[in-house]
């Protein structure tokens, strides 16, 4: 699958910060029950890689990727754990090379027009716009559709259930990402019914 195919699996990609890998399968089940078929597990906790491994091995219906990938080494570790894709908050040549050599589709982060153009030159026409609200919000992305009509974005950073529809209404948005569907505290407390409810709303945005 290309990164575009993966992002098209739903309007919202949950951005996950997970503290206990033993909750990975329950989390995947909760997301799937609500109709969400992708998960970006961020490499921000010691449990993240184990959680990716468990989801990739035991939950074939969810397409799991690694987020907050910052180095080529991160990309290789994510690939070895079974990640199907990689998301980076910004982009360095080491990340591009790391994902290419690991054979993983990359959603590369960009926050400025120059960064977006540099990525487009290298063939990355689908990009993560991060941090979406802080870096210019909806009006920034709207302004890109005329000069950069061939680029599409997955914005993340500060997007909520309330604001997601405004982003999704733009022609150059492929999907949005956010942590509101499965926040760290709900995963930790085991409130999977609430996560399913949030997933169900998000899947229909
Ligand atoms: C990300 O990594 O994409 C963001 O941290 C998610 O941002 P949010 O917590 O504001 O949804």
Boltz pocket constraint, residues with backbone or C-beta under 6 A from the ligand:
constraints:
  - pocket:
      binder: B
      contacts: [[A, 15], [A, 42], [A, 67], [A, 68], [A, 130], [A, 156], [A, 157], [A, 158], [A, 159], [A, 177], [A, 178], [A, 179], [A, 180]]
      max_distance: 6.0
